[in-house]
Each structure stands twice: as C-alpha cells, then as structure tokens.
Amino acid sequence: MEFLNQLITNTVPSYLKNVPLPKTLTGFLDLKYSDWLRLIAFSGAVGFAGYVGLQGLYTILPPKIVWKLPLGRCHRRFQCNHDYEKDRKKITDNIDIEDIGTKVSLCRCWKSAKMPFCDGSHKQHNKETGDNVGAINVRRRAL
C-alpha cells in the first residue's frame, strides 16, 4: 500500500507539473520537439487508460445500462452472432418450403442452439439487454 500512496501523493503530481501543457492555443507553436514527445506520451497514456477503463466498465455494468451508453451497442457483448458459422463471410440459410410442415419458428437473436430455428433463447436475451427481439414465425397457408 505504501507504494501506491507514494505514487499518488508524490510521483503523479510531480509528473503532472512537468507536462508541457501551454496556457494558450498559440503556445503549442512554441513547444520544442522534446516537449511534443512528452505531451504525446501523456495524451496516449490518458487515452489508453480511458479506453481500458471504459471497456472494463462495459463488462462490469448490467447490459441494460451498457446498452444506453455511448457506443454501448457496438460492444462485442452485444454482437448478434457470437459463434454460429463464423468462418463464413455471410450467413444465409435456405429451407425448402416442403420441409416446413405447417409452421416453423426461425431465430432472429442468434442465441439459439438449434440455428436457424428458434429455441426461445431470445427471452433471456431480451431480459438481459432490454431488447424486444422475437422469432420469425412461418406458417403454410391452408389451401
């Protein structure tokens, strides 16, 4: 704990005092090469820490909250297809109408263990994410 205390109370404040941050926009023109390198390194570290912190936040928070955050819906956690035929560039399934019988439910959430058929996995997905996805129900019209 003493190391962390030393880092926070002494090292970080003295480092921040030495970051060459100009007081005006035109002050950037007066920076030397070594000042630019220190400023870029500092900016990169802050950006990286922010990115890692945000990614960690996305994995800890409940999905209903992450879904509402900026870029939350782009997070891998909400990717539709996690493992079904990932080696294919584009997934399409063809089902002959003769094989349907009278009714079939097709998966639309990509969580079904019986892809392309629905097994009701969207119910858990909806509960976790606040989404409203459901199956595609195909019925044969009676003649």
C-alpha positions, 0 to 999 in steps of 0.5 A, spaced: 500 500 500 505 504 501 507 504 494 501 506 491 500 512 496 507 514 494 505 514 487 499 518 488 501 523 493 508 524 490 510 521 483 503 523 479 503 530 481 510 531 480 509 528 473 503 532 472 507 539 473 512 537 468 507 536 462 508 541 457 501 543 457 501 551 454 496 556 457 494 558 450 492 555 443 498 559 440 503 556 445 503 549 442 507 553 436 512 554 441 513 547 444 520 544 442 520 537 439 522 534 446 516 537 449 511 534 443 514 527 445 512 528 452 505 531 451 504 525 446 506 520 451 501 523 456 495 524 451 496 516 449 497 514 456 490 518 458 487 515 452 489 508 453 487 508 460 480 511 458 479 506 453 481 500 458 477 503 463 471 504 459 471 497 456 472 494 463 466 498 465 462 495 459 463 488 462 462 490 469 455 494 468 448 490 467 447 490 459 441 494 460 445 500 462 451 498 457 446 498 452 444 506 453 451 508 453 455 511 448 457 506 443 454 501 448 451 497 442 457 496 438 460 492 444 462 485 442 457 483 448 452 485 444 454 482 437 448 478 434 452 472 432 457 470 437 459 463 434 454 460 429 458 459 422 463 464 423 468 462 418 463 464 413 463 471 410 455 471 410 450 467 413 444 465 409 440 459 410 435 456 405 429 451 407 425 448 402 418 450 403 416 442 403 420 441 409 416 446 413 410 442 415 405 447 417 409 452 421 416 453 423 419 458 428 426 461 425 431 465 430 432 472 429 437 473 436 442 468 434 442 465 441 439 459 439 442 452 439 438 449 434 440 455 428 436 457 424 430 455 428 428 458 434 429 455 441 426 461 445 433 463 447 431 470 445 427 471 452 433 471 456 436 475 451 431 480 451 431 480 459 438 481 459 439 487 454 432 490 454 431 488 447 424 486 444 427 481 439 422 475 437 422 469 432 420 469 425 414 465 425 412 461 418 406 458 417 403 454 410 397 457 408 391 452 408 389 451 401 
